[in-house]
Amino acid sequence: MVPVSYYLILSAILFLCGVVGFLIKRNLITIFMSIELMLNGVNLSFVAFAAQWHHLSGQIFVFFVMVVAAAETAVGLAIIIAVYRTRETLNVDQVNLLKL
Amino acid sequence: MLHLVLFLVFGAICVAGAVNLLIQRHPISSALSLVVVMASLAVEYLLLGAEFVAAVQVIVYAGAVMVLFVFVIMLLNAGEEELTKGSRVAMIVGVPGVLAGGLLIAWVLIHDSGGNAVPLGALPGFPQKIGALLFHEYLLPFEVTSVLVLIAILGAVFLATKPETPPAPTGRKG
């Protein structure tokens, strides 16, 4: 028997790692991977809550999150390729055209 | 007991992979540690009884999505990231945000009553049940996501194709 809160703590740690990576990483692709890490942490909490309340809806939501994440990955990586074509860099510090 | 040991071992692998993702400077190393995180998360899903979710996690996330990532890293020939000072906004907003999240985790840890423990395989998510739920109760969201995926495919193709080279100026040939 493992308390559900253990799973929630693990998912929170994963989410926090994603947030930290999003803030400290300077490579576009790695920032994108941090977002995937956050989505994975949320998925774990969905499954944990589904087990706690004995309702399969939580697992269904995981599928929807996965579909949205896959679509987001496809479009996001295409945008990264387009950015690289025009700016010749993957460093976010040098992609600053909209910055004041 | 076995449940707890498995949870702790794969949870530790999971967190180690996530931290390694942050430490590594080369995108390929980060991508491979993300694969480790996703694979060990699939084991955590199995422990909770979500068998189908675990299979889909391995196939879709650790398989398809990560292959896409690795392909793009290789296509763009991404090297090690340069060390630069982070943005000021990230420091001002990010540090308190991360601190608040960490405090929330600590709060949950302290206030953990120990109740609500789930046994091994608490809620078996067999494909049959998942499918029945997906195609009856959640039919509309299912169809909407299919449209979303279609739009995403079109958008990805449109964005990633090379812009056409402008046609050669006519009339110069005379």
Interface residues (C-beta under 8 A of the other chain):
Chain A: M1 V2 P3 V4 S5 Y6 Y7 L8 I9 L10 A12 I13 L14 F15 L16 C17 G18 V19 V20 G21 L23 I24 K25 R26 N27 I29 T30 F32 M33 S34 E36 L37 N40 N43 L44 V47 A48 A50 A51 Q52 H54 H55 L56 S57 Q59 I60 V62 F63 F64 M66 V67 V68 A69 A70 A71 E72 T73 A74 V75 L77 A78 I79 I80 I81 A82 Y84 R85 L90 N91 D93
Chain B: H3 L4 F7 G11 C14 V15 A18 V19 L21 L22 P27 S30 A31 L34 V37 M38 L41 E44 Y45 L47 L48 G49 A50 F52 V53 V56 Q57 V60 Y61 A64 V65 L68 F69 V72 I73 L75 L76 A78 E81 E82 L83 T84 G86 S87 A90 G94 G97 V98 G101 G102 L104 I105 V108 L109 D112 G114 G115 N116 A117 V118 P119 A122 L123 G125 K129 I130 L133 L134 E137 Y138 P141 T145 L148 V149 I151 A152 I153 G155 A156 V157 F158 L159 A160 K162 P163
